[in-house]
Amino acid sequence: MPEHEAGGAPGTPAHEVRDFLRRRREQIAQRWADEPLFRTVFTVSRDEAVEAGKAVVDALAQVADAQRVEDPDAAGFSAVREQLARMGAARSRAGLSNTQVSSELAALWPPAENLLVAEWDQGSPEELRACSTTLSVLLGTLRLVAMQTALSETQSLIDRQRLQLLEVATPVIKLWDGIVAVPLIGTLDSARSQVVMETLLNAVVDQHARFAILDITGVPTVDSLVAQHLMKTVAAARLMGAECVVSGIRPAIAQTIVHLGLDLGTVKTRASLADALGYCLHELGTNIVNAAPDGAGRR
């Protein structure tokens, strides 16, 4: 058995593993640099892969020192979470599934175990087995940390993309000087309604709009929640100095609103977007007349 760092006194398997990782830090990192996970991510130079491996070994030694080898929330892992996230993202961009990335992480275990067995010359087989098991658990926890980090990063990416899609799906159109419109298509939920409100209010400020039209022709159903969101948007636009008009209320939606007993009495409504635009133009003092074909009737 190798000489212990603490005066040669035997310690727990976790502390034995800690001492081993500190002694063999360079060798482990060198071997890991040749594994696919490090080799394919750090392609600029092998030294870069070795340094990344050393950082991971240091983190594992810190976790073993705290005897929290089964705890993915151990403080020692904090230093390498960002690095693990970058490595996992790089492999995902290369087309690997989470299962394949997990397999590449599992491949880090044999090189470390081989070094542990090679230097174990005087200790008992039972002690070796205990330390080998502890090292295996520690690296298994590292895999768990890496996968948790990857999933968290993936969820963050999905959330950002979802918000971007909501923004794209909620365009604000300038119909006339002082008139903007938001054509809504699809189901309105709390998240999208918040985006609608923020987008509309920003447009009211940017365009100095006096009128804002919410066209719900493409909204399949209106329930109490949707109506509540509409009322909040109308009220917010009014506070910004713009009158809000809701258009596109089809007969079926009108019946639903009446059936639910919803009070939209304070909201200006029109049957279509054209009607709403006509109302806004009239309020602005702008008259629109139909041009006669081929100039007929012109004076």
C-alpha positions in Angstrom: 0.0 0.0 0.0 1.4 3.5 -0.8 2.6 5.7 2.0 -0.1 7.9 3.5 0.3 11.6 3.4 -0.8 12.1 7.0 2.2 10.6 8.7 1.7 7.1 7.3 -1.5 6.5 9.4 -4.2 4.6 7.6 -7.3 6.7 6.7 -10.8 6.2 5.3 -11.1 5.0 1.7 -12.2 8.5 0.7 -9.0 10.0 2.1 -6.9 7.2 0.5 -8.5 8.2 -2.8 -7.8 11.9 -2.1 -4.1 11.1 -1.5 -4.0 9.0 -4.6 -5.5 11.7 -6.8 -3.1 14.3 -5.5 -0.1 12.0 -6.0 -1.1 10.9 -9.5 -2.6 14.1 -10.7 -0.2 14.6 -13.6 -0.4 10.9 -14.8 -4.2 10.8 -14.6 -4.5 14.0 -16.6 -2.1 12.8 -19.2 -4.1 9.6 -19.7 -7.4 11.4 -19.8 -6.0 13.8 -22.4 -6.0 10.8 -24.8 -9.6 9.8 -24.0 -12.3 10.9 -26.6 -14.0 13.3 -24.2 -10.9 15.4 -23.7 -9.2 14.7 -27.0 -12.1 15.8 -29.2 -13.1 18.8 -27.1 -9.7 20.4 -26.6 -8.3 20.3 -30.1 -6.0 23.3 -30.0 -3.3 21.5 -28.2 -2.8 18.4 -26.0 -1.5 20.6 -23.2 -4.9 22.3 -23.0 -6.6 18.9 -22.6 -4.1 18.0 -19.8 -4.7 21.2 -17.9 -8.5 20.5 -18.1 -7.9 17.0 -16.8 -5.9 18.4 -13.9 -8.7 20.7 -13.0 -11.1 17.8 -12.9 -8.7 15.7 -10.8 -8.3 18.6 -8.3 -12.1 18.8 -8.0 -12.4 15.1 -7.3 -9.7 15.3 -4.7 -11.5 18.1 -2.9 -14.7 16.1 -2.9 -12.9 13.0 -1.6 -11.3 15.2 1.1 -14.8 16.2 2.3 -15.9 12.5 2.2 -18.9 13.4 0.0 -18.1 11.1 -2.9 -21.8 10.3 -3.5 -23.0 13.9 -3.3 -23.4 15.7 -6.6 -23.9 19.0 -4.7 -20.5 18.8 -3.0 -18.6 22.1 -3.1 -15.7 20.6 -4.9 -17.7 20.1 -8.1 -18.5 23.8 -8.3 -15.1 24.6 -9.9 -15.6 22.3 -12.8 -19.4 22.6 -13.5 -18.8 25.3 -16.2 -16.0 23.3 -17.8 -18.2 20.1 -17.8 -21.0 22.1 -19.4 -18.8 23.3 -22.2 -17.5 19.8 -22.8 -20.9 18.3 -22.9 -22.2 21.1 -25.2 -19.3 20.5 -27.5 -20.0 16.8 -27.8 -23.7 17.4 -28.3 -22.9 19.8 -31.1 -20.8 17.0 -32.6 -23.9 14.9 -32.7 -23.5 12.7 -29.6 -26.5 11.8 -27.5 -26.6 12.2 -23.7 -26.1 8.4 -23.5 -22.9 8.6 -25.6 -21.5 11.5 -23.6 -22.2 9.6 -20.5 -20.3 6.6 -21.9 -17.3 8.9 -22.7 -17.4 10.1 -19.1 -17.4 6.5 -17.9 -14.3 5.8 -20.0 -12.4 8.1 -17.5 -12.6 5.4 -14.8 -10.3 2.6 -16.2 -7.2 4.8 -16.6 -7.5 6.1 -13.1 -8.2 2.6 -11.7 -5.2 1.1 -13.5 -2.9 3.7 -11.8 -4.5 2.9 -8.4 -3.9 -0.8 -8.8 -0.4 -0.4 -10.2 0.8 1.6 -7.1 -0.9 -0.7 -4.6 2.0 -2.9 -3.6 1.7 -3.5 0.1 -1.9 -3.0 1.1 -4.4 -5.7 1.6 -6.8 -6.7 -1.2 -9.7 -5.6 1.0 -8.3 -2.1 1.3 -7.6 -1.9 -2.4 -11.2 -3.1 -3.1 -12.6 -0.4 -0.8 -10.5 2.4 -2.4 -11.3 1.1 -5.9 -15.0 1.2 -5.0 -14.7 4.7 -3.6 -13.0 5.9 -6.7 -15.6 4.3 -8.9 -18.4 6.0 -6.9 -16.6 9.3 -7.1 -16.3 9.1 -10.9 -19.9 8.0 -11.1 -20.9 11.1 -9.2 -18.8 13.2 -11.6 -20.9 11.6 -14.4 -24.1 12.6 -12.6 -22.9 16.1 -12.1 -21.9 16.4 -15.8 -25.3 15.1 -17.0 -27.2 17.3 -14.6 -25.2 20.3 -15.8 -25.8 19.4 -19.4 -29.6 19.0 -18.8 -29.7 22.3 -17.0 -27.9 24.0 -19.9 -30.2 22.3 -22.4 -33.3 23.5 -20.5 -31.9 27.1 -20.3 -31.4 27.0 -24.1 -34.9 25.7 -24.6 -36.3 28.5 -22.4 -34.4 31.1 -24.4 -35.5 29.7 -27.7 -39.1 29.5 -26.5 -39.0 33.2 -25.5 -37.5 34.1 -28.9 -40.3 32.1 -30.6 -42.8 33.9 -28.5 -41.4 37.3 -29.5 -41.3 36.3 -33.2 -44.8 35.0 -33.0 -46.0 38.3 -31.5 -45.1 41.0 -34.1 -46.2 44.6 -33.7 -47.2 46.2 -37.0 -47.4 49.9 -37.6 -50.6 50.4 -39.6 -50.6 54.2 -39.7 -49.0 57.1 -37.9 -50.1 56.7 -34.3 -51.7 53.2 -34.9 -50.0 49.9 -34.1 -51.5 46.4 -34.2 -50.7 43.0 -32.7 -52.2 40.1 -34.6 -52.5 37.1 -32.3 -52.4 33.6 -33.6 -52.7 30.5 -31.4 -53.4 29.9 -27.8 -52.7 32.6 -25.2 -51.1 31.4 -22.0 -49.6 33.4 -19.1 -46.0 33.5 -20.6 -47.2 34.6 -24.0 -49.6 37.1 -22.7 -46.7 38.7 -20.7 -44.7 38.9 -24.0 -47.7 40.4 -25.8 -48.1 43.1 -23.1 -44.4 44.0 -23.0 -44.1 44.1 -26.8 -47.2 46.2 -27.3 -46.2 48.7 -24.6 -42.7 49.1 -26.0 -44.3 49.7 -29.5 -46.6 52.3 -28.0 -43.7 54.2 -26.6 -41.4 53.8 -29.7 -44.1 54.7 -32.2 -45.8 57.3 -30.1 -49.0 55.4 -30.8 -52.4 56.8 -29.8 -54.2 53.6 -30.7 -53.2 49.9 -30.3 -55.2 47.1 -31.9 -55.2 43.6 -30.5 -56.5 41.3 -33.2 -57.6 37.9 -31.9 -58.9 36.5 -35.2 -56.3 33.7 -34.9 -57.0 32.9 -31.3 -59.1 29.6 -31.3 -60.8 30.0 -28.0 -61.4 32.7 -25.3 -61.8 31.7 -21.7 -61.7 33.6 -18.5 -57.9 33.5 -18.3 -57.5 34.8 -21.9 -60.0 37.6 -21.2 -58.2 38.5 -18.0 -54.9 38.8 -20.0 -56.6 41.0 -22.6 -58.1 43.2 -19.9 -54.7 43.7 -18.3 -53.1 44.5 -21.6 -55.8 47.0 -22.4 -55.4 48.6 -19.0 -51.6 48.8 -19.4 -51.9 50.4 -22.8 -54.3 53.0 -21.4 -51.9 53.9 -18.7 -49.3 54.5 -21.4 -51.7 57.0 -23.1 -53.0 54.7 -25.9 -56.5 53.5 -26.5 -56.7 49.8 -27.1 -59.1 48.2 -29.5 -59.8 44.4 -29.6 -60.8 43.1 -33.0 -61.6 39.8 -34.5 -64.3 38.7 -32.1 -66.1 36.0 -34.0 -69.7 34.9 -33.3 -68.5 31.8 -31.5 -66.1 33.8 -29.3 -68.8 36.4 -28.6 -71.2 33.6 -27.4 -68.4 32.2 -25.2 -67.8 35.6 -23.6 -71.5 36.0 -22.9 -71.8 32.4 -21.6 -68.8 33.0 -19.2 -70.4 36.2 -18.0 -67.2 38.1 -18.8 -67.5 41.9 -18.7 -65.7 43.6 -21.6 -67.8 46.7 -21.3 -64.8 49.0 -20.8 -63.0 47.5 -23.8 -63.5 49.0 -27.3 -64.2 46.0 -29.7 -64.7 45.6 -33.4 -65.6 42.6 -35.5 -62.5 42.8 -37.8 -59.1 44.3 -38.0 -60.3 46.5 -40.9 -63.2 47.8 -38.7 -60.8 48.5 -35.9 -58.4 50.4 -38.2 -61.3 52.4 -39.6 -62.4 53.4 -36.1 -58.9 54.5 -35.2 -58.5 56.5 -38.4 -61.8 58.2 -37.7 -60.7 59.1 -34.2 -57.5 60.5 -35.6 -59.6 62.7 -38.0 -58.5 60.8 -41.1 -61.1 59.9 -43.7 -60.6 57.1 -46.1 -62.7 56.9 -49.3 -62.9 54.1 -51.8 -61.4 55.1 -55.2 -63.7 54.4 -58.1 -62.3 52.0 -60.7 -60.6 53.5 -63.8 -61.0 56.9 -62.3 -64.7 56.9 -62.8 -66.5 59.4 -60.6 -63.3 61.5 -60.0 -63.7 65.2 -60.2 
